[in-house]
Amino acid sequence: MHGGRFLIYYGKCFMLSRERVTEILLLAVALIWASNYPLTKFGLVVLDVFVFNSIRFLVAFILLLMILRARSLSIHVEPSDRKKIFQLGLLASIVYQCAFIVGLNHTSSGNAAVILSTSPLWTAFFSARINKERLYPRIWIGLSVSLMGIVLIILGSGRKIEVGTEGFTGDLLILLAAILWGINTTLQKALLVRYSAVELSVLTVGIGALGLTLIALPPAMAMNWSAVSFPYVLAAILSGALSIGAANVLWTYGVKKFGPSRTANYNNLVPVFAFLIAYITIGEHVTPLQVAGSAMTLLGVWIVRR
């Protein structure tokens, strides 16, 4: 009897630990995406934005294929899912990436950070409309609290948030990127019933690798590759392996386990981690408003995960 009680207790602990592991993995995704900013900034000093993106996706696709092979998995796509997967890959890996990169080049970083922070709210909206997901009041409260925290972080950093015609096109493109990410996260749920996180990531990233490489061909042919030193290419390789390859699988796994709305809220931690990384690595000044914003963002995530 004592042994039976122990097994029941151990089983309960194991089930709880699986949820905690998923949370840790999503925290890792937020940390990877936050670390990706300085890495990308470094690579874009020399590389064209579309060439940089193409290298990232090619590296990520190769990495995902290696993971698939190591797990002895093969992908069989149902005929009824082919169009859906193609649309998802086109949306998440090509249209979103182009909207984000081009938009960022035409607006301020402050504007981009605030606008992109709305992606969890878009995810919640589309989950309710497309997946008929029931959104409890605490989810809306938590998402709103996190968003307000991010705004405080941006304001506390002293970065200028501009509202005007000069960066209006960039602002619209960043808003489009935030909406597209919300749709992408929502549409993954139905496909994850039949495909694993790795399988779906291989398919969507593969579509992105092909499309972005075709887009990058003209600037790649015009570049003087002899003037490009290896560290800049390495930045693209590391960015692809981590922020596109590894993070994409972990994010998709989170959507499968937690659902779109709860998973999307972890995206709010990216500015918090970016702010901490900047403080640790380059000694960026910390203001009380940034500390308050970080605490508010973490509070919002805690409210959603309850």
KAMOMO-V254054 format. One record per backbone hydrogen bond with DSSP energy under -1.0 kcal/mol. CO is the residue of the C=O (numbers start at 1). NH is the residue of the N-H. Records with the same first field share a line. If there is no record, write none. Layout:
CO->NH / NH
This chain:
1->5
2->6
3->7
4->8
5->9
6->10
7->11
8->12
9->13
10->14
11->15
12->16
13->17
14->18
15->19
16->20
17->21
18->22
19->23
20->24
21->25
22->26
23->27
24->28
25->29
26->30
27->31
28->32
29->33
30->34
31->35
32->36
35->39
36->40
37->41
38->42
39->43
40->44
42->45
43->46 / 47
48->52
49->53
50->54
51->55
52->56
53->57
54->58
55->59
56->60
57->61
58->62
59->63
60->64
61->65
62->66
63->67
64->68
65->69
66->70
67->71
68->73
69->72
78->81
81->85
82->86
83->87
84->88
85->89
86->90
87->91
88->92
89->93
90->95
91->96
94->98
95->99
96->100
97->101
98->102
99->103
100->104
101->105
103->106
108->112
109->113
110->114
111->115
112->116
113->117
115->118
116->119
118->122
119->123
120->124
121->125
122->126
123->127
124->128
125->129
126->130
127->133
136->139 / 140
137->141
138->142
139->143
140->144
141->145
142->146
143->147
144->148
145->149
146->150
147->151
148->152
149->153
150->154
151->155
152->156
153->157
155->158
165->168
167->171
168->172
169->173
170->174
171->175
172->176
173->177
174->178
175->179
176->180
177->181
178->182
179->183
180->184
181->185
182->186
183->187
184->188
186->189
188->192
191->194 / 195
196->200
197->201
198->202
199->203
200->204
201->205
202->206
203->207
204->208
205->209
206->210
207->211
208->212
209->213
210->214
211->215
212->216
216->220
217->221
218->222
223->225
224->227
225->228
229->232
230->234
231->235
232->236
233->237
234->238
235->239
236->240
237->241
238->242
239->243 / 244
240->245
241->246
242->247
245->249
246->250
247->251
248->252
249->253
250->254
251->255
252->256
253->257
254->258
255->259
259->263
260->264
261->265
263->266
264->267
265->268
266->269
267->270
269->273
270->274
271->275
272->276
273->277
274->278
275->279
276->280
277->281
278->282 / 284
287->291
288->292
289->293
290->294
291->295
292->296
293->297
294->298
295->299
296->300
297->301
298->302
299->303
300->304
301->305
